[in-house]
Amino acid sequence: MDVALPTSVGPSRLVVDEAPAARAALWLGHGAGGGVNAVDLAALAARLPALGITVLRYEQPWRTAGKRVAARPATLDVAWLEAAAAVAELTPGLPLVIGGRSAGARVACRTAAAVGASAVVCLSFPLHPPGSGPEKSRLGELLSPAVPVLVLQGDRDAFGSAAMVRAEVAEAAAHAREYSAAAEQAEQGADAGGSATERIRVVEVAGADHGLKALKGSPLTARGIADLVVETTAAFVLDLVR
């Protein structure tokens, strides 16, 4: 089902794959280099409804308009947030998990609190632009949700491998613990907000790049990658509603 959605930054749409007996809803955004029919998003939409998860794929206005260059992050957030009311109407009473691939994952992390998400799913989170240094890190966005976060990341991702994402999350958690301990000693009552390593689970997709595509001879085939993405995401979402 396609649902046209007007926003203040232009027309957009939702592609909805309803579960016959829905237990949760998964709202996904696309990346800057593709649309809602990206292989991983399409696999989730095709297979999760049979498991009780309604999948809603959101097409940003720039993509609906046929543009080749993505809008700025703030504009993406505006459209996404304006679509939230329609998502709620289409999924009444269901726990809402949000996410997306690449730039869509960033949008989900930035807006998780605002839309009342129960959790976040990141497909290929773009930790660093290729060739950039730590000053360009998007780690702060990944750390911002206060709810559980699942990251599915290739070990060949040019924007940050699974090992790199895991290491930077662990380093941030260590710094937070040090700050909390120092604050407690000073009787300031600071709260580090829980450990990032407890909230954020990073799953490595062996042999996969940023598009979650594998080289010939990689440990996982295209089908194997799709299975991993679908099965891991399904387990993550359904664990929240058990």
N, C-alpha and C positions, 0 to 999 in steps of 0.2 A: 504494500500500500504506500503510495506517495502522498505526502501532505505538503502543500505549498504554504510557506510561512513568510509573511511580510516582516521586515525589520527596518529599523531606522537607517541601516546602511545598505539596504537593497533586499530584493526577494531572495529567499533561501528555501530549502525543502528538507523534509524528513522522509527517509525510506524506512518503513516499519515492517518488520517480520514478527508477527505475533505468535506467542506460544499458546497452544490450545488450553493448557491449564497452567497459566503463568504463576511463578513463585517469586520472580524478581525481574527487573528491567535493566538492560545494559545499553547506555546511551554513548555512542562512539562518534568521534570526529576524525576527519581525514587529515592527511599531511599536506605540506606545501607543494609537493611534486606530483600529487595524484588526487583521486577523488574517492567517493564512497565505494567504488568497485575494486579497490585495491585487494589483492589476493587474500590477505589476512582478514580484512574487514568482511569480505564476501564469505569467507569460510565460517566466520563466527555467525553471520546472519543466516547462513544456510543450515547450520547444524545445532545451534544452541536452542532454538524454539522447541525442538523435540525433547529437550532436557528440562523444559519449564522456564526458560529465560527468553523474554521478549527482547528483541534487538532493534534499536533505533539508530540508524546512521544519519548523521547530520551533514548536509552539504552547505558549506559556507557561501555567502552571497557572491564573493569573487568568483567562485567556481560555477555557481548557477548562471552568472553573467557571461561565462565563457572566457574569462580572463586567464592569462597564463602566469601571472605573477600574484602571489598571495598577498592579502592585506596585512597591515601591520598588526602585531600582537594585540594591542589595545582594541582595534577594530574587530578582530576575531572574537575577543572576549565579549564585546557588546552584543554581537549577533547571537552568540551562544547563550548568553544570559537572557536575551529577549525570547529565545526559543524555549526556555525552561518551562514556561507556563503551559505550552502546548504539550511538552513531554509529560508533564504531570497529569494533564487531562487524558492523555492516551494510556497512562499506566496508573490508574487510581489505586491507591492503597499498597502499591508494590514497593519493596525496598529498591532504591535507585543506586546503581553503580555506574559511574561515568568513566570515560577514557578515550583513547584514540591512538592513532599512530603518528609518531614524530611530532610535528607542530600541534596536531590534535591532542596529543598527550600533554603537551605544555599547557594548552588551554584548560584541559580537565584539571590539572594540578592547581592552576591559578584560581579556578572557580569552584573547587570542591565544596568549600564552606558555604559559599553564597547559594548554591543550589541544593544544599542539604544532602550531599552524596554520602552513601554508606561506605563506599570504598572507591578506589581508582585503579584502572587498568592501563598501563603504559606499554604500547607496542613500539619498540625502537625509540626510547627516549633520547633526544638529541642533546647529550650532555655538553659537548663542546663542538662548535663548528670545526670542520676539518682544517688542520693546520694552525689552529688558534691556541693561545695559552690559557692559563687558569683565569685570567681576567675576563674571559668570555664564557665562563662556566654558567650553566643553567641549574646547578645543583640546588640553589635556593628554592627554585620552583618545585623540584622533585621532593624536597623536604617539607614544603609548606602544608600539604594536607595533614590533618590530625587524625585521619582515618587510615585503615590498612591500604597499602599500595602494592600492586603486583607489577613488576617490570619484566617483560620478555625481551631479551637483548641478544643480538648476535655476537659471536666472539670475533667477528671480522668487521664490526660496525665502525665506520670511519668517524662517526660522531661520538664514539666512546664504546669500548667493548663491555661485555657483561662484567668482566673482571675489574675494569676501571670504574664502572658505576658502583659495584659492590665495595671497592676499596674507598672511594670517596664518601660513600654513605657511612661506612664504618669510621672513617676519620672524623666526620662531622659529629657522629654519635659520641666518640671519645672526647672531643672538645666540649660537647654539651655536658657530659658527665663531670669533666674537670671544673667547668663553670659552676655547675650545681653544687659540687662539693665545696668549692671556695665560698660560694654565697651562703651555704649552710653554716660554714665556720664563722662567717661574718654576721650570722643571724639576720640575713636579709630576706630569707624565705623565698628565694628565687626558685622558679619551677622550670626545668628544662623541657617540659612537655612530653616526657617519655622518650625512650630510645628510638632513634631512627632505624636502627637495625631490627628492632622489634616490629615496627610498622611497615617497613619496606622489604619486600621479598624480591630478590633478583634471580630470575631463571635464565640460564645460558641456553641459547639456541646454537648448537654446535655447527660450525661451518657457515653460518649465515651472516650476510652483510646488513646494511641499514634497511634495505627493502625486505629483509628476512628471506633472501634468496641465497641458495647455496651453490658453490662451485661443483663442477662435475667431480665425483670422487669424494665429496664431503661425507661426513658420517650420516647426515640426514638427507633424504630425498625431499623434493618439493612436497610430496604427500606426507612424509614424516614430519616436516616442519608444520604443515597445516594441522596435523593430528596433535602435535605438541601444543600449539597455540590454543586450539579448541579445548582439548582435555584439561589443560592447566587452568585456562580461564573459567571453564565450567566448574571445576572443583573449587576454585577461589570464590566465585560468586555464590555457589550453593552452600558453601560452608557458612556463609554469613546468615543464611535463612534457616539453618537446621536448628 
